[in-house]
Amino acid sequence: MSYLRRFGRFWWNVVVGDNLPLALGAGAAIAVTALIVHEGVNAWWLLPLSILALLSASVLVAAKAD
């Protein structure tokens, strides 16, 4: 396996792991927060709340799956 492929798989496992929707939601939360802050709004609180909501939803989905 090439070095580049191993490097890509490492970062995929670090960022995504086994929960792609959680990773996509976190990326979207970062992007939305960055866009709002770029417009001049003090929205530092949005990112922690978004991540908390995503993690809570992920735990609820995992709990219902069992």
N, CA and C atoms as a LAMMPS dump frame, in Angstrom:
ITEM: TIMESTEP
0
ITEM: NUMBER OF ATOMS
198
ITEM: BOX BOUNDS ff ff ff
-5.0000000000000000e+02 5.0000000000000000e+02
-5.0000000000000000e+02 5.0000000000000000e+02
-5.0000000000000000e+02 5.0000000000000000e+02
ITEM: ATOMS id mol type element x y z
1 1 1 N 0.856 -1.166 0
2 1 2 C 0 0 0
3 1 3 C 0.906 1.234 0
4 2 1 N 0.55 2.192 -0.811
5 2 2 C 1.402 3.369 -0.94
6 2 3 C 1.334 4.243 0.311
7 3 1 N 2.338 5.064 0.462
8 3 2 C 2.396 5.973 1.602
9 3 3 C 1.206 6.919 1.6
10 4 1 N 0.844 7.437 0.446
11 4 2 C -0.262 8.392 0.359
12 4 3 C -1.587 7.743 0.76
13 5 1 N -1.813 6.508 0.351
14 5 2 C -3.04 5.808 0.707
15 5 3 C -3.097 5.534 2.216
16 6 1 N -1.976 5.122 2.801
17 6 2 C -1.943 4.891 4.242
18 6 3 C -2.167 6.196 5.008
19 7 1 N -1.59 7.274 4.52
20 7 2 C -1.773 8.579 5.142
21 7 3 C -3.24 8.999 5.079
22 8 1 N -3.878 8.798 3.94
23 8 2 C -5.293 9.122 3.783
24 8 3 C -6.174 8.277 4.681
25 9 1 N -5.896 6.993 4.782
26 9 2 C -6.689 6.114 5.656
27 9 3 C -6.528 6.483 7.124
28 10 1 N -5.303 6.877 7.5
29 10 2 C -5.085 7.303 8.874
30 10 3 C -5.972 8.497 9.201
31 11 1 N -5.963 9.511 8.343
32 11 2 C -6.758 10.704 8.627
33 11 3 C -8.247 10.43 8.527
34 12 1 N -8.663 9.536 7.65
35 12 2 C -10.077 9.15 7.586
36 12 3 C -10.504 8.525 8.915
37 13 1 N -9.672 7.631 9.45
38 13 2 C -9.993 6.988 10.724
39 13 3 C -9.972 7.979 11.884
40 14 1 N -9.088 8.954 11.849
41 14 2 C -9.025 9.946 12.923
42 14 3 C -10.242 10.859 12.877
43 15 1 N -10.593 11.35 11.695
44 15 2 C -11.672 12.329 11.576
45 15 3 C -13.036 11.655 11.591
46 16 1 N -13.225 10.632 10.794
47 16 2 C -14.537 10.014 10.638
48 16 3 C -14.733 8.867 11.616
49 17 1 N -13.755 8.022 11.747
50 17 2 C -13.894 6.854 12.613
51 17 3 C -14.989 5.953 12.087
52 18 1 N -15.993 5.666 12.911
53 18 2 C -17.088 4.814 12.458
54 18 3 C -18.414 5.56 12.445
55 19 1 N -18.385 6.891 12.513
56 19 2 C -19.625 7.665 12.56
57 19 3 C -19.557 8.822 11.566
58 20 1 N -19.848 8.523 10.32
59 20 2 C -19.791 9.533 9.267
60 20 3 C -20.778 10.673 9.492
61 21 1 N -22.028 10.427 9.887
62 21 2 C -22.937 11.562 10.114
63 21 3 C -22.449 12.524 11.193
64 22 1 N -21.827 12.005 12.231
65 22 2 C -21.293 12.867 13.283
66 22 3 C -20.153 13.725 12.743
67 23 1 N -19.294 13.151 11.937
68 23 2 C -18.187 13.906 11.354
69 23 3 C -18.704 14.979 10.393
70 24 1 N -19.701 14.632 9.587
71 24 2 C -20.269 15.622 8.663
72 24 3 C -20.978 16.742 9.417
73 25 1 N -21.689 16.392 10.478
74 25 2 C -22.36 17.405 11.292
75 25 3 C -21.367 18.338 11.956
76 26 1 N -20.267 17.8 12.455
77 26 2 C -19.243 18.637 13.081
78 26 3 C -18.618 19.567 12.055
79 27 1 N -18.369 19.054 10.864
80 27 2 C -17.837 19.912 9.801
81 27 3 C -18.804 21.01 9.414
82 28 1 N -20.079 20.676 9.346
83 28 2 C -21.099 21.685 9.022
84 28 3 C -21.202 22.715 10.133
85 29 1 N -21.108 22.288 11.382
86 29 2 C -21.166 23.226 12.503
87 29 3 C -19.986 24.189 12.475
88 30 1 N -18.816 23.677 12.159
89 30 2 C -17.635 24.545 12.046
90 30 3 C -17.812 25.532 10.915
91 31 1 N -18.316 25.067 9.766
92 31 2 C -18.502 25.948 8.617
93 31 3 C -19.536 27.034 8.89
94 32 1 N -20.652 26.669 9.493
95 32 2 C -21.701 27.658 9.782
96 32 3 C -21.197 28.683 10.789
97 33 1 N -20.501 28.217 11.813
98 33 2 C -19.956 29.145 12.804
99 33 3 C -18.955 30.095 12.16
100 34 1 N -18.109 29.578 11.293
101 34 2 C -17.129 30.423 10.612
102 34 3 C -17.814 31.462 9.728
103 35 1 N -18.869 31.063 9.026
104 35 2 C -19.585 32.016 8.171
105 35 3 C -20.254 33.112 8.987
106 36 1 N -20.842 32.736 10.11
107 36 2 C -21.52 33.731 10.948
108 36 3 C -20.499 34.69 11.565
109 37 1 N -19.375 34.165 12.036
110 37 2 C -18.345 35.015 12.622
111 37 3 C -17.741 35.933 11.557
112 38 1 N -17.613 35.423 10.352
113 38 2 C -17.083 36.244 9.252
114 38 3 C -17.98 37.446 8.966
115 39 1 N -19.265 37.314 9.223
116 39 2 C -20.206 38.418 9.03
117 39 3 C -20.172 39.426 10.176
118 40 1 N -19.371 39.153 11.193
119 40 2 C -19.209 40.098 12.279
120 40 3 C -20.023 39.804 13.515
121 41 1 N -20.719 38.678 13.549
122 41 2 C -21.529 38.311 14.709
123 41 3 C -20.643 37.551 15.701
124 42 1 N -20.8 37.858 16.977
125 42 2 C -20.053 37.156 18.014
126 42 3 C -20.76 35.835 18.306
127 43 1 N -20.396 34.777 17.587
128 43 2 C -21.109 33.5 17.673
129 43 3 C -20.207 32.374 18.164
130 44 1 N -19.331 32.68 19.112
131 44 2 C -18.427 31.651 19.613
132 44 3 C -19.189 30.526 20.296
133 45 1 N -20.352 30.804 20.845
134 45 2 C -21.15 29.851 21.609
135 45 3 C -21.852 28.824 20.719
136 46 1 N -21.952 29.123 19.426
137 46 2 C -22.687 28.234 18.524
138 46 3 C -21.99 26.885 18.334
139 47 1 N -20.689 26.895 18.218
140 47 2 C -19.96 25.647 17.978
141 47 3 C -20.063 24.667 19.145
142 48 1 N -19.819 25.079 20.395
143 48 2 C -19.974 24.108 21.491
144 48 3 C -21.394 23.563 21.615
145 49 1 N -22.392 24.423 21.408
146 49 2 C -23.775 23.945 21.482
147 49 3 C -24.087 22.959 20.354
148 50 1 N -23.574 23.232 19.185
149 50 2 C -23.799 22.336 18.051
150 50 3 C -23.162 20.973 18.291
151 51 1 N -21.948 20.971 18.788
152 51 2 C -21.252 19.709 19.054
153 51 3 C -21.955 18.935 20.17
154 52 1 N -22.412 19.649 21.192
155 52 2 C -23.161 19.001 22.269
156 52 3 C -24.442 18.359 21.737
157 53 1 N -25.15 19.064 20.866
158 53 2 C -26.374 18.514 20.28
159 53 3 C -26.066 17.301 19.396
160 54 1 N -25.001 17.382 18.609
161 54 2 C -24.63 16.254 17.753
162 54 3 C -24.257 15.026 18.58
163 55 1 N -23.475 15.226 19.624
164 55 2 C -23.083 14.101 20.469
165 55 3 C -24.278 13.497 21.193
166 56 1 N -25.179 14.346 21.656
167 56 2 C -26.387 13.842 22.322
168 56 3 C -27.238 13.015 21.366
169 57 1 N -27.418 13.512 20.157
170 57 2 C -28.194 12.772 19.163
171 57 3 C -27.522 11.452 18.816
172 58 1 N -26.205 11.459 18.717
173 58 2 C -25.471 10.238 18.404
174 58 3 C -25.627 9.201 19.51
175 59 1 N -25.573 9.64 20.76
176 59 2 C -25.742 8.706 21.882
177 59 3 C -27.156 8.148 21.896
178 60 1 N -28.154 8.985 21.649
179 60 2 C -29.535 8.508 21.624
180 60 3 C -29.757 7.484 20.522
181 61 1 N -29.2 7.724 19.351
182 61 2 C -29.335 6.774 18.247
183 61 3 C -28.654 5.452 18.592
184 62 1 N -27.474 5.528 19.196
185 62 2 C -26.76 4.297 19.583
186 62 3 C -27.519 3.542 20.675
187 63 1 N -28.133 4.268 21.596
188 63 2 C -28.862 3.615 22.677
189 63 3 C -30.111 2.922 22.15
190 64 1 N -30.779 3.529 21.172
191 64 2 C -31.968 2.905 20.604
192 64 3 C -31.636 1.711 19.723
193 65 1 N -30.424 1.664 19.192
194 65 2 C -30.017 0.559 18.325
195 65 3 C -29.81 -0.725 19.127
196 66 1 N -29.526 -0.613 20.385
197 66 2 C -29.27 -1.814 21.214
198 66 3 C -30.513 -2.437 21.73
